[in-house]
């Protein structure tokens, strides 16, 4: 039986700036689909997303406050939060 390669997906909290931003860009450069998490600074998060896409990477914005969030990752590109659903 052939093994299927698992999809590589990352969720980087605080990825709109600083170390989180650097980690998100590095992971995308390695071919890993990355969710860019931010809580308040949507402008900075969109800049990270634009940079990633300019480099040919795949990512999506994922806004929520990790301090109060309980979330679940479902098969690629769907995150469910008790307060809100992002697709």
C-alpha positions, 0 to 999 in steps of 0.5 A: 500500500502507498503512503500518502504524504500528509499536508503540511499546514501551520498556524502561527500566532502573532504572525503579523509582526516580529518573531511570528512574522519571521516564522510564518515567512520561513515556513511558507518558504519551506512550502508549508501552507500557513495561517497568519494569525492576528488579533488587532493589526489587520493592516500588518497581517495583510502586508505579511500575506502580500509578501508571502504571495509575492514570494509564491507561497500559500497562506490565509489570514486567521484573525482571533484572540488566542487569549480567549480562543478555543479553535479546531483545525479541519481539513485545510482552510477551515477554522472553527471558533466558538464565536466565529467561523473563518473560511 
